[in-house]
Amino acid sequence: MKLKKLLTVFAVMVAFAFVLAGCGDPTVKPLDGTATVVIDGSQQKVYTVDLKKNGFTTEDRGWDLVIWLADNEGLSFTASSSAYGKYFTSIGELREDAASYTYISIYTSVEEDFSTYEPVLKVDYEGKTLTMSGVGISGMHLESGCVIYFTTKYPA
């Protein structure tokens, strides 16, 4: 009799675990459209990624997109980590050079990630005004039509 109760409890627990595993996070949704990554070096390199086709969701971040580009499109980069998250020391042909005060900046079209520090730095790309990101690449949000723009140039 004890064995039958134990097996019943175990079966209910297993069934409940399967139900929970199948639910997933209802706030995570697949992304539609494309994301554009621009490396603004001596020759501008532009990558366009179909977010839906490649399985990106609202849970993914800019870092996931860069990793996808490295794995699928040959984008090269080096990155380090700090208390603030990951940052690039090189991406594409862009290189950080502390001796010459050359650093890689990231601009974005995703309003949620805009920097609020004054002065707010902006660049134009293909008729879109992009704002310096206030978060690092590992925190940057993706959305349909977003642009992530890397440069070492200081905006005029």
C-alpha positions in Angstrom: 0.0 0.0 0.0 2.8 2.4 0.9 4.5 1.6 -2.4 1.3 2.4 -4.4 1.0 5.8 -2.6 4.7 6.6 -3.2 4.3 5.7 -6.9 1.2 7.9 -7.2 2.9 10.9 -5.6 6.0 10.4 -7.8 3.8 10.2 -11.0 2.0 13.4 -10.0 5.3 15.2 -9.4 6.7 14.0 -12.8 3.5 15.1 -14.6 3.6 18.5 -12.8 7.3 18.9 -13.8 6.4 18.3 -17.5 3.6 20.8 -17.3 6.0 23.5 -15.9 8.7 22.7 -18.4 6.3 23.1 -21.3 5.0 26.4 -20.2 8.2 28.5 -20.6 8.2 32.2 -19.9 5.1 33.8 -21.4 6.8 37.2 -21.6 9.5 35.9 -24.0 8.3 36.4 -27.5 9.9 35.8 -30.9 11.2 38.9 -32.7 10.1 39.7 -36.3 11.9 41.9 -38.8 15.7 42.6 -39.0 18.5 44.0 -37.0 21.3 45.9 -38.5 24.9 46.0 -37.1 27.2 48.6 -38.6 31.0 48.6 -38.1 32.0 52.2 -39.0 35.7 51.8 -39.9 37.6 53.0 -42.9 35.2 50.8 -44.9 31.8 50.7 -43.4 30.7 47.0 -42.9 26.9 46.4 -42.6 25.3 43.2 -41.4 21.6 42.6 -41.6 20.1 39.7 -39.6 16.6 38.3 -40.0 15.6 38.0 -36.3 12.7 35.6 -36.8 14.4 33.3 -39.2 17.4 33.0 -36.9 15.4 32.4 -33.7 15.9 35.7 -31.8 13.5 36.5 -29.0 12.8 39.4 -26.6 15.1 37.6 -24.2 18.2 38.0 -26.5 20.5 41.0 -26.3 23.1 42.7 -28.5 25.8 40.3 -27.3 23.8 37.4 -28.6 23.5 39.1 -32.0 27.3 39.7 -32.1 28.0 36.1 -31.2 25.6 35.0 -34.0 27.4 37.2 -36.4 30.8 35.8 -35.3 29.5 32.2 -35.8 27.6 32.8 -39.0 29.1 35.8 -40.8 32.7 35.8 -39.7 32.6 39.0 -37.6 35.8 39.1 -35.5 36.0 40.7 -32.1 37.8 40.7 -28.8 36.0 41.6 -25.6 36.7 42.0 -22.0 34.4 42.0 -18.9 34.2 44.6 -16.2 31.8 45.3 -13.3 29.6 47.0 -16.0 29.5 44.0 -18.3 31.2 43.1 -21.5 33.0 45.7 -23.7 34.8 45.5 -27.0 38.5 46.0 -27.4 38.2 45.3 -31.1 35.3 44.6 -33.4 35.7 44.2 -37.2 38.5 46.6 -38.1 37.9 48.9 -35.1 40.5 48.8 -32.3 40.7 50.4 -28.9 43.9 52.3 -28.3 44.1 53.9 -24.8 47.3 55.7 -25.7 45.6 57.7 -28.4 42.3 57.9 -26.5 40.6 55.8 -29.1 37.6 53.8 -27.8 34.8 51.8 -29.3 31.4 53.5 -28.8 28.1 51.9 -29.4 25.0 53.8 -30.8 21.5 52.4 -31.0 18.1 53.1 -32.3 16.4 51.3 -29.4 15.1 54.1 -27.2 15.1 51.9 -24.1 18.9 51.7 -24.2 19.6 55.5 -24.9 22.2 57.1 -22.7 20.8 59.9 -20.5 24.3 61.4 -19.8 24.8 65.0 -21.0 25.8 65.8 -23.6 23.7 63.1 -25.4 25.8 62.0 -28.3 24.1 61.1 -31.6 25.1 59.9 -35.1 23.1 59.6 -38.3 22.9 56.4 -40.2 20.7 55.9 -43.3 18.4 58.7 -42.3 18.0 57.4 -38.7 19.3 59.3 -35.7 21.1 56.9 -33.4 21.9 57.7 -29.8 24.9 56.6 -27.7 23.9 53.5 -25.8 23.6 53.9 -22.0 24.1 50.1 -21.5 26.8 47.8 -22.6 26.4 45.2 -25.4 25.3 42.5 -23.0 22.4 44.6 -21.9 21.3 46.1 -25.2 17.8 45.2 -26.3 16.9 43.9 -29.8 13.7 44.9 -31.6 12.4 44.8 -35.2 14.4 47.3 -37.3 17.0 48.1 -34.7 20.4 49.4 -35.6 23.5 48.8 -33.5 26.4 51.0 -34.7 30.0 50.7 -33.6 32.5 53.4 -34.2 35.7 55.0 -32.8 34.8 58.4 -34.3 33.6 61.2 -32.0 30.5 62.8 -33.4 30.8 66.3 -34.7 
